[in-house]
Amino acid sequence: MSRLLHLDASARRASFSRTLSGIYAAAWRAANPEGGYTYRDLAADPVPHIGQAWTELCDRVLAGRITDIGRYHEVVSTPEQAAAWAVVEPLLDELVAADVVLIGTPMYNFSIPSALKAWIDQVTFPRMRLTGRAFVVAGARGGAYGPGTPREPFDHEERYLRDFLLGHFAVEDVAFVHAELVNSLVDPALADRRAVHERSYAAARELAGKLAVR
């Protein structure tokens, strides 16, 4: 049975990234009626940032050359580490159980929201591999950051996530869906780009549905 882990990170309750991830999730669930589905709202229910005890767990996993995720719990040895592991364990269980991880995220300040980064930090350990899983990122950006645009060099959202997922988790199956120029709806200086935004958003909605049933 396939399982989908669905994460949303936008601080906005009604956001473009949430809409796009919702389209993907609905299409995926329709195509996989027997599949498992887990949803986590990283903005409404934030994951805490890692602390000293988490770094101790990380160091002990590395020192012990532990690459089996199912053995990470063996390194817990203090009450503080146990408290840190209590935060990590459910997040890691959800991630490991998933065949597809769907991330709805806006671009904030050229990168990802801190809510998403906190989740990544909590579930990431040395030499950890998630090979065989697929990741889909449904995103929204205030400007235009696609290939060939003047602001392409400032895109540290897709580049970071793509590099991280491949470089650390060894995940090659990563797809991105972006709605661009969403600020054209509120910024008078971008008002003349609204038609471009509408085309981008329409294409993103269509792609999100198609990716879910590939």
Disulfide bonds with the S-S distance in Angstrom:
none
